[in-house]
Amino acid sequence: MTTRLEPGSPAPDFTLVDQDDRPVSLASLRGGGVVLFFYPEAMTPGCTTEACDFRDSLAPLQAAGYTVLGISRDEPEKLRRFRERDGLTYDLLSDPDHAVHEAYGAWGEKLNYGKTVTGVLRSTFVIDADGRIEHALYNVKATGHVARVRKLVGLDAA
């Protein structure tokens, strides 16, 4: 059974490489909020929709003090192509062994076309300036959940 993070718990720290093979660590972002989203695979339809929704909401999220990061198992080269193809203006991080996915409870069993498979559980986390989980959203839909994140962080009326 996958362990799920709860609001108030410490966000598991990590250091992963981004689309340009540069290390990014969660600890280095303390002092500001972080919106961390886990998605199954770069350049697939649902993941593109989700990534573009975050891109389109990036300015107000940044103005509210949040850094947006996307995490998948894709290698940096594919992340770089995804970022360029869709004009994504935030970092995409590579977690090929899914260790960070597991630390956040974003890896486990799910139904895929009626079959139980093990893989990425599309999930989004809002982390506060002190490195604690504010919101943990599991098994979100690719379409529409960025609007929910905007409401949760106070950008839009609830």
Backbone as CSV, one residue per row, in Angstrom:
resi,resn,N_x,N_y,N_z,CA_x,CA_y,CA_z,C_x,C_y,C_z
1,MET,0.845,-1.189,0.000,0.000,0.000,0.000,0.883,1.242,0.000
2,THR,0.548,2.183,-0.847,1.287,3.422,-0.965,0.962,4.335,0.215
3,THR,1.991,4.881,0.845,1.801,5.827,1.940,1.471,7.189,1.351
4,ARG,0.414,7.793,1.856,0.016,9.113,1.373,0.434,10.182,2.366
5,LEU,0.855,11.299,1.831,1.239,12.428,2.663,-0.012,13.196,3.080
6,GLU,0.038,13.729,4.277,-1.083,14.487,4.817,-0.670,15.939,5.020
7,PRO,-1.632,16.869,4.955,-1.315,18.265,5.251,-0.655,18.396,6.627
8,GLY,0.386,19.216,6.676,1.131,19.427,7.909,2.375,18.569,8.024
9,SER,2.435,17.478,7.249,3.621,16.621,7.314,4.754,17.243,6.508
10,PRO,6.015,16.932,6.866,7.133,17.484,6.097,7.139,16.911,4.676
11,ALA,7.415,17.762,3.715,7.554,17.317,2.334,8.886,16.594,2.207
12,PRO,8.894,15.372,1.672,10.178,14.673,1.505,11.130,15.491,0.629
13,ASP,12.341,15.686,1.125,13.327,16.449,0.366,13.858,15.587,-0.772
14,PHE,14.345,16.232,-1.794,14.910,15.513,-2.935,15.827,16.449,-3.700
15,THR,16.689,15.843,-4.492,17.452,16.550,-5.510,17.353,15.718,-6.773
16,LEU,16.816,16.330,-7.833,16.678,15.673,-9.133,17.248,16.606,-10.195
17,VAL,17.583,16.051,-11.353,18.052,16.907,-12.446,16.856,17.370,-13.272
18,ASP,17.009,18.589,-13.798,15.951,19.152,-14.632,16.207,18.833,-16.103
19,GLN,15.433,19.452,-16.966,15.516,19.212,-18.411,16.882,19.578,-18.982
20,ASP,17.659,20.360,-18.270,18.990,20.762,-18.733,20.108,20.083,-17.949
21,ASP,19.760,18.985,-17.253,20.720,18.219,-16.441,21.293,19.014,-15.272
22,ARG,20.567,20.032,-14.816,20.989,20.802,-13.641,20.254,20.274,-12.420
23,PRO,20.957,20.117,-11.280,20.285,19.631,-10.075,19.346,20.691,-9.488
24,VAL,18.186,20.227,-9.063,17.201,21.072,-8.380,16.836,20.357,-7.094
25,SER,16.972,21.053,-5.969,16.605,20.426,-4.695,15.454,21.194,-4.065
26,LEU,14.577,20.452,-3.429,13.452,21.077,-2.753,13.946,22.001,-1.645
27,ALA,14.975,21.578,-0.916,15.492,22.383,0.196,15.924,23.780,-0.267
28,SER,16.412,23.886,-1.504,16.881,25.184,-2.000,15.721,26.152,-2.253
29,LEU,14.498,25.653,-2.234,13.331,26.492,-2.515,12.607,26.936,-1.239
30,ARG,13.166,26.580,-0.061,12.544,26.985,1.206,12.454,28.502,1.265
31,GLY,11.418,28.983,1.903,11.194,30.418,1.981,10.114,30.859,1.012
32,GLY,9.778,29.988,0.073,8.685,30.242,-0.868,7.868,28.975,-0.998
33,GLY,6.681,29.094,-1.526,5.842,27.923,-1.743,6.254,27.171,-2.996
34,VAL,5.863,25.898,-3.058,6.149,25.065,-4.224,4.879,24.313,-4.600
35,VAL,4.575,24.295,-5.892,3.530,23.429,-6.424,4.263,22.353,-7.211
36,LEU,4.139,21.131,-6.721,4.864,19.989,-7.279,3.846,19.042,-7.886
37,PHE,3.962,18.780,-9.195,3.002,17.852,-9.793,3.721,16.685,-10.469
38,PHE,3.169,15.501,-10.224,3.684,14.256,-10.793,2.778,13.853,-11.944
39,TYR,3.376,13.565,-13.095,2.595,13.188,-14.271,3.237,11.965,-14.924
40,PRO,2.421,11.141,-15.611,2.937,9.869,-16.129,4.004,9.959,-17.224
41,GLU,3.786,10.776,-18.264,4.752,10.757,-19.363,4.674,12.019,-20.200
42,ALA,5.833,12.631,-20.439,5.915,13.831,-21.268,5.382,13.559,-22.668
43,MET,4.759,14.568,-23.229,4.287,14.588,-24.616,3.129,13.635,-24.894
44,THR,2.425,13.188,-23.863,1.190,12.435,-24.065,0.033,13.425,-23.924
45,PRO,-1.139,13.122,-24.486,-2.217,14.123,-24.501,-2.614,14.666,-23.127
46,GLY,-2.884,13.798,-22.163,-3.312,14.266,-20.844,-2.233,15.059,-20.142
47,CYS,-1.007,14.574,-20.228,0.100,15.252,-19.551,0.397,16.602,-20.206
48,THR,0.212,16.691,-21.511,0.394,17.962,-22.206,-0.668,18.957,-21.746
49,THR,-1.916,18.503,-21.647,-2.996,19.373,-21.165,-2.669,19.901,-19.777
50,GLU,-2.264,19.015,-18.878,-1.948,19.405,-17.503,-0.771,20.381,-17.468
51,ALA,0.289,20.054,-18.186,1.489,20.902,-18.194,1.173,22.290,-18.752
52,CYS,0.349,22.354,-19.802,-0.011,23.642,-20.390,-0.922,24.438,-19.457
53,ASP,-1.795,23.765,-18.701,-2.621,24.453,-17.706,-1.729,25.108,-16.654
54,PHE,-0.701,24.388,-16.199,0.228,24.992,-15.232,0.986,26.147,-15.880
55,ARG,1.403,25.981,-17.132,2.090,27.068,-17.844,1.199,28.312,-17.882
56,ASP,-0.077,28.117,-18.201,-0.992,29.247,-18.341,-1.324,29.902,-17.000
57,SER,-1.097,29.202,-15.898,-1.346,29.757,-14.559,-0.049,30.144,-13.854
58,LEU,1.070,30.051,-14.546,2.362,30.261,-13.902,2.528,31.677,-13.342
59,ALA,2.183,32.702,-14.109,2.399,34.077,-13.650,1.669,34.361,-12.336
60,PRO,0.373,34.048,-12.213,-0.280,34.313,-10.923,0.256,33.438,-9.792
61,LEU,0.643,32.203,-10.096,1.226,31.346,-9.051,2.561,31.926,-8.577
62,GLN,3.385,32.364,-9.511,4.671,32.971,-9.136,4.451,34.262,-8.364
63,ALA,3.476,35.062,-8.780,3.191,36.317,-8.084,2.750,36.054,-6.643
64,ALA,2.123,34.886,-6.410,1.699,34.502,-5.062,2.821,33.815,-4.287
65,GLY,4.017,33.717,-4.894,5.181,33.175,-4.191,5.447,31.699,-4.403
66,TYR,4.832,31.097,-5.432,5.007,29.662,-5.674,5.931,29.389,-6.858
67,THR,6.757,28.358,-6.692,7.549,27.793,-7.777,6.808,26.548,-8.242
68,VAL,6.639,26.384,-9.544,5.985,25.199,-10.096,7.053,24.256,-10.629
69,LEU,6.936,22.975,-10.272,7.841,21.933,-10.765,7.020,20.722,-11.196
70,GLY,7.334,20.173,-12.351,6.720,18.930,-12.800,7.725,17.794,-12.679
71,ILE,7.271,16.610,-12.264,8.163,15.453,-12.112,7.582,14.269,-12.863
72,SER,8.434,13.627,-13.656,8.058,12.382,-14.338,9.280,11.459,-14.377
73,ARG,9.079,10.272,-14.908,10.181,9.322,-15.028,10.981,9.545,-16.309
74,ASP,10.589,10.512,-17.107,11.265,10.773,-18.379,12.692,11.270,-18.167
75,GLU,13.546,10.943,-19.118,14.937,11.396,-19.102,14.990,12.888,-19.460
76,PRO,16.052,13.599,-19.016,16.159,15.040,-19.280,15.993,15.431,-20.749
77,GLU,16.530,14.644,-21.666,16.421,14.981,-23.096,14.948,15.060,-23.526
78,LYS,14.129,14.109,-23.096,12.702,14.135,-23.450,12.008,15.306,-22.769
79,LEU,12.394,15.594,-21.532,11.812,16.735,-20.821,12.153,18.040,-21.537
80,ARG,13.371,18.150,-22.047,13.793,19.343,-22.767,12.938,19.517,-24.037
81,ARG,12.729,18.432,-24.766,11.898,18.497,-25.981,10.456,18.887,-25.633
82,PHE,9.911,18.322,-24.550,8.548,18.622,-24.096,8.438,20.106,-23.746
83,ARG,9.406,20.592,-23.013,9.405,21.984,-22.569,9.443,22.923,-23.774
84,GLU,10.314,22.609,-24.728,10.440,23.451,-25.921,9.198,23.363,-26.798
85,ARG,8.698,22.153,-27.011,7.553,21.950,-27.897,6.326,22.729,-27.422
86,ASP,6.097,22.740,-26.093,4.875,23.333,-25.561,5.086,24.664,-24.848
87,GLY,6.281,25.233,-24.977,6.544,26.536,-24.385,6.380,26.550,-22.872
88,LEU,6.777,25.451,-22.219,6.665,25.366,-20.761,7.777,26.213,-20.150
89,THR,7.423,27.035,-19.181,8.371,28.015,-18.648,8.718,27.749,-17.191
90,TYR,8.606,26.514,-16.786,9.014,26.083,-15.443,9.809,24.801,-15.622
91,ASP,10.514,24.390,-14.574,11.382,23.223,-14.680,10.613,21.904,-14.605
92,LEU,11.087,20.953,-15.395,10.596,19.578,-15.383,11.734,18.710,-14.852
93,LEU,11.430,17.880,-13.870,12.457,17.095,-13.202,12.341,15.624,-13.562
94,SER,13.498,14.969,-13.655,13.592,13.571,-14.048,13.779,12.668,-12.829
95,ASP,12.877,11.701,-12.667,12.926,10.736,-11.559,12.792,9.323,-12.141
96,PRO,13.815,8.875,-12.913,13.676,7.619,-13.658,13.472,6.383,-12.792
97,ASP,14.001,6.375,-11.572,13.815,5.190,-10.718,12.587,5.333,-9.811
98,HIS,11.818,6.365,-10.011,10.585,6.720,-9.293,10.712,6.756,-7.777
99,ALA,11.904,7.005,-7.262,12.110,7.079,-5.805,11.368,8.268,-5.191
100,VAL,11.389,9.418,-5.873,10.684,10.587,-5.349,9.177,10.384,-5.485
101,HIS,8.750,9.778,-6.594,7.330,9.425,-6.735,6.873,8.610,-5.517
102,GLU,7.676,7.610,-5.168,7.315,6.735,-4.048,7.292,7.506,-2.734
103,ALA,8.263,8.403,-2.522,8.321,9.176,-1.283,7.074,10.041,-1.091
104,TYR,6.481,10.458,-2.202,5.284,11.299,-2.147,3.992,10.493,-2.270
105,GLY,4.086,9.187,-2.416,2.881,8.379,-2.584,2.275,8.507,-3.965
106,ALA,3.071,8.945,-4.938,2.588,9.148,-6.301,2.969,7.977,-7.214
107,TRP,3.224,6.829,-6.618,3.557,5.621,-7.370,2.796,4.465,-6.727
108,GLY,2.107,3.689,-7.524,1.397,2.557,-6.947,0.435,1.935,-7.933
109,GLU,-0.465,1.136,-7.404,-1.436,0.442,-8.246,-2.555,1.386,-8.650
110,LYS,-2.975,1.219,-9.913,-4.094,2.000,-10.432,-4.779,1.181,-11.515
111,LEU,-5.985,1.575,-11.846,-6.705,0.919,-12.935,-6.403,1.654,-14.224
112,ASN,-6.063,0.888,-15.255,-5.796,1.446,-16.571,-6.555,0.607,-17.583
113,TYR,-7.619,1.170,-18.121,-8.478,0.446,-19.060,-8.956,-0.876,-18.463
114,GLY,-9.347,-0.835,-17.185,-9.911,-2.005,-16.530,-8.897,-2.991,-15.971
115,LYS,-7.601,-2.741,-16.213,-6.557,-3.624,-15.684,-5.821,-2.922,-14.558
116,THR,-5.448,-3.690,-13.536,-4.643,-3.129,-12.456,-3.184,-3.134,-12.881
117,VAL,-2.574,-1.949,-12.851,-1.165,-1.807,-13.226,-0.467,-0.985,-12.141
118,THR,0.840,-1.051,-12.100,1.620,-0.236,-11.184,2.265,0.878,-11.992
119,GLY,2.121,2.094,-11.501,2.692,3.226,-12.225,2.471,4.532,-11.500
120,VAL,2.582,5.614,-12.257,2.461,6.962,-11.716,1.002,7.253,-11.381
121,LEU,0.781,7.735,-10.165,-0.535,8.218,-9.750,-0.484,9.738,-9.902
122,ARG,-1.193,10.254,-10.891,-1.153,11.695,-11.166,-1.543,12.431,-9.885
123,SER,-0.616,13.210,-9.352,-0.809,13.839,-8.046,-0.152,15.211,-8.032
124,THR,-0.710,16.105,-7.201,-0.170,17.450,-7.062,-0.074,17.802,-5.580
125,PHE,1.016,18.458,-5.215,1.263,18.841,-3.827,1.563,20.329,-3.757
126,VAL,0.951,20.985,-2.783,1.274,22.372,-2.487,2.088,22.333,-1.199
127,ILE,3.299,22.874,-1.279,4.249,22.842,-0.167,4.473,24.272,0.304
128,ASP,4.400,24.486,1.622,4.555,25.845,2.141,6.022,26.252,2.242
129,ALA,6.246,27.491,2.645,7.591,28.061,2.692,8.505,27.351,3.688
130,ASP,7.916,26.640,4.657,8.702,25.901,5.645,8.942,24.447,5.240
131,GLY,8.487,24.068,4.046,8.712,22.700,3.573,7.690,21.689,4.077
132,ARG,6.495,22.157,4.433,5.435,21.260,4.892,4.337,21.165,3.832
133,ILE,3.694,20.017,3.790,2.600,19.796,2.849,1.405,20.650,3.281
134,GLU,0.937,21.504,2.385,-0.293,22.269,2.623,-1.489,21.508,2.068
135,HIS,-1.322,20.987,0.854,-2.391,20.234,0.188,-1.764,19.058,-0.548
136,ALA,-2.388,17.890,-0.431,-1.951,16.692,-1.146,-3.139,16.190,-1.959
137,LEU,-3.029,16.297,-3.259,-4.122,15.924,-4.164,-3.693,14.684,-4.951
138,TYR,-4.348,13.568,-4.682,-3.999,12.300,-5.329,-5.015,11.936,-6.394
139,ASN,-4.525,11.202,-7.405,-5.379,10.695,-8.485,-6.210,11.803,-9.119
140,VAL,-5.552,12.920,-9.404,-6.258,14.040,-10.028,-6.439,13.777,-11.522
141,LYS,-7.375,14.466,-12.108,-7.589,14.408,-13.554,-6.655,15.423,-14.216
142,ALA,-6.199,15.094,-15.402,-5.298,15.998,-16.118,-5.976,17.327,-16.409
143,THR,-7.263,17.283,-16.719,-8.008,18.483,-17.073,-8.723,19.035,-15.846
144,GLY,-8.522,20.302,-15.573,-9.310,20.973,-14.546,-8.719,21.062,-13.159
145,HIS,-7.714,20.255,-12.844,-7.273,20.327,-11.455,-6.380,21.533,-11.170
146,VAL,-5.811,22.157,-12.188,-5.035,23.377,-11.952,-5.958,24.471,-11.418
147,ALA,-7.198,24.513,-11.886,-8.169,25.481,-11.361,-8.406,25.228,-9.872
148,ARG,-8.448,23.963,-9.475,-8.619,23.624,-8.056,-7.403,24.090,-7.250
149,VAL,-6.199,23.898,-7.789,-4.984,24.350,-7.112,-5.029,25.868,-6.937
150,ARG,-5.447,26.574,-7.970,-5.534,28.042,-7.897,-6.466,28.462,-6.758
151,LYS,-7.579,27.770,-6.604,-8.515,28.083,-5.512,-7.891,27.778,-4.156
152,LEU,-7.214,26.622,-4.060,-6.622,26.219,-2.789,-5.563,27.205,-2.295
153,VAL,-4.838,27.808,-3.225,-3.786,28.752,-2.807,-4.298,30.197,-2.755
154,GLY,-5.603,30.377,-2.966,-6.220,31.688,-2.798,-6.158,32.598,-4.000
155,LEU,-5.839,32.059,-5.179,-5.795,32.905,-6.375,-7.188,33.183,-6.913
156,ASP,-8.077,32.230,-6.783,-9.440,32.358,-7.296,-10.410,32.113,-6.150
157,ALA,-11.596,32.661,-6.272,-12.619,32.463,-5.244,-13.008,30.986,-5.178
158,ALA,-13.202,30.509,-3.967,-13.556,29.095,-3.770,-14.988,28.842,-4.182
